[in-house]
Amino acid sequence: MGGNKKHGYMSGNRAGRNGVGQPKGFYCEACQKDHGPSVEKVGISSWLGTGALTCNKKYLQAKQHEFNMNDKRNSFINILKRRKMKIRSDDESGTKHRIDFMIILLKSGLYKELMRYDLFDEHNIGERDVDKCFEMGDGREVVHGILEACKGDLWLRVSMNRELEEQQLKHWNEISQRHLKEISSNDPQLGLEI
């Protein structure tokens, strides 16, 4: 069976029979879903490990955030200072503020600095503030909230991989799974060892 290449008709397997030669869809790590062949994909193995792919849209958003991160360091610190006062609240809004505090801390790339007390002398933000986020009786909910936020935010996932140790990430995943299984538990601190 011959083909007419001039008009776009090809013969043999190059014609797309049996799925050969056809572009395939891919699983997007940022969107957490499968994309069709019409979506442009970008390899992000250096960020999330071997074989990781994302759609071009989410990749460009993450690169823009990475580019802006250094310029916004002081604004991130100011946001953390404002949130610091709100993380001590022991109601439902306090839980949201603790989750937001940790997300901002991780996305800004300031987590390691904060844990070394580099921000304490000048800005009065330290490791104790991170501990407070998990000690208010809703530690599992905070960990689960952070990991849920990762599902739609590629840069947060990349930042977590850079800022946190692999063992800590595994432990947080276990805590989140326990939270889902025992959401009706009376003791939300059970098994929480940060």
C-alpha positions in Angstrom: 0.0 0.0 0.0 1.6 3.2 -1.1 1.3 6.6 0.4 1.2 10.1 -0.8 3.8 12.0 1.2 3.0 15.2 -0.6 -0.5 15.3 1.0 0.5 13.9 4.3 -0.4 10.3 3.8 2.3 7.9 4.7 2.6 4.2 4.2 3.6 1.4 6.6 4.0 1.9 10.4 4.9 5.5 9.9 1.2 6.0 9.1 0.3 5.5 12.7 -1.0 2.0 12.4 -0.9 0.0 15.6 0.1 3.1 17.5 3.6 3.2 16.2 4.9 6.6 15.3 2.1 8.4 17.2 2.9 10.7 20.0 1.8 9.4 23.3 0.3 11.1 26.3 2.2 11.4 29.6 1.6 11.7 33.3 2.2 15.2 34.5 3.8 15.4 38.0 2.6 19.0 38.5 -1.0 18.5 37.5 -1.1 15.0 39.0 -3.0 13.7 35.9 -2.5 12.3 32.4 -2.2 14.7 29.5 -2.8 13.9 25.9 -0.3 14.0 23.1 -1.2 17.6 22.1 0.2 18.9 25.4 3.9 19.9 25.3 5.9 18.0 28.0 9.1 18.9 29.8 11.5 16.6 31.6 12.1 17.6 35.2 14.4 14.8 36.3 16.8 17.2 38.0 14.0 18.5 40.2 11.9 15.4 41.1 14.0 12.4 40.0 14.4 10.1 37.1 11.6 10.1 34.5 9.6 13.0 36.0 7.6 14.9 33.4 5.4 18.0 33.5 3.4 20.1 31.1 5.1 23.2 29.7 2.6 25.5 31.4 3.4 24.3 35.0 7.1 24.1 34.2 7.1 27.8 33.2 5.2 28.8 36.3 7.7 27.0 38.5 10.7 28.5 36.7 9.1 32.0 37.1 8.7 31.4 40.8 12.3 30.2 41.0 13.4 33.3 39.2 11.4 35.7 41.4 12.4 33.9 44.6 15.6 35.7 45.3 14.1 39.1 44.6 11.3 38.4 47.0 13.3 37.1 50.0 12.6 40.1 52.2 8.9 40.0 51.3 8.8 36.3 52.2 10.4 37.1 55.6 7.8 39.8 56.2 5.0 37.4 55.5 6.5 34.9 57.8 6.8 37.5 60.6 3.1 38.4 60.2 2.1 34.7 60.1 4.2 34.0 63.2 1.7 35.8 65.4 -1.2 33.8 64.0 0.2 30.3 64.3 -0.3 30.3 68.0 -4.1 30.3 67.7 -5.6 27.0 68.6 -8.8 27.2 66.6 -9.5 26.1 63.0 -8.1 29.3 61.5 -4.9 28.7 63.4 -4.5 25.4 61.6 -4.8 27.2 58.3 -2.2 29.7 59.4 0.2 27.0 60.5 -0.2 25.2 57.1 0.3 28.5 55.3 3.3 29.4 57.4 5.0 26.1 56.5 4.1 26.3 52.8 5.5 29.9 52.6 8.6 28.8 54.5 9.2 25.8 52.1 8.4 27.7 48.9 10.7 30.6 49.8 13.7 28.4 50.3 14.2 29.8 53.8 13.6 26.5 55.7 17.2 25.5 56.2 18.2 29.1 57.1 15.4 29.2 59.7 16.4 25.8 61.1 20.0 27.0 61.5 18.7 30.1 63.4 20.2 32.4 60.7 16.9 34.5 60.7 16.5 34.6 64.4 18.8 37.5 65.4 17.6 39.9 62.7 14.0 38.8 62.2 13.1 36.8 65.4 12.0 33.8 63.4 13.5 30.4 64.4 13.2 26.7 64.7 10.8 27.1 67.6 8.2 28.6 65.2 8.4 25.5 63.0 7.9 23.3 66.1 4.9 25.4 67.1 3.2 24.5 63.8 3.2 20.9 64.8 2.6 21.1 68.6 -0.8 22.8 68.7 -2.8 19.5 68.8 -3.3 19.3 65.0 0.1 18.2 63.8 -1.3 15.5 61.5 -3.7 17.9 59.9 -0.8 20.4 59.3 1.4 17.7 57.6 -1.6 16.5 55.6 -2.4 20.1 54.5 1.1 20.7 53.4 1.2 17.5 51.3 -2.3 18.2 49.8 -1.0 21.7 48.7 1.9 19.9 46.9 -0.5 18.2 44.6 -1.3 21.3 42.6 1.9 23.2 43.2 5.0 21.9 41.4 7.3 24.5 42.9 6.3 23.5 46.5 7.1 19.9 45.7 10.5 20.9 44.2 11.2 23.1 47.3 10.3 20.3 49.7 12.7 18.0 47.9 15.4 20.6 48.2 14.7 21.7 51.8 13.7 18.5 53.6 15.6 15.3 54.1 14.3 12.2 52.3 13.6 10.5 55.5 11.5 13.4 56.8 9.5 13.4 53.6 8.8 9.7 53.9 7.7 10.2 57.5 5.4 13.1 56.5 3.8 10.8 53.9 3.2 8.2 56.6 1.7 10.8 58.9 -0.6 12.0 56.1 -1.7 8.4 55.4 -2.4 7.8 59.1 -4.4 11.1 59.1 -6.5 9.9 56.2 -7.1 6.5 57.9 -7.9 7.8 61.3 -9.5 11.1 60.5 -12.1 10.5 63.2 -9.5 9.8 65.9 -9.7 11.7 69.2 -5.9 12.1 69.5 -4.6 13.9 66.4 -1.0 13.9 67.9 -0.9 10.1 68.0 2.2 8.9 66.2 3.5 12.4 65.4 7.2 12.4 65.7 8.6 15.3 63.7 
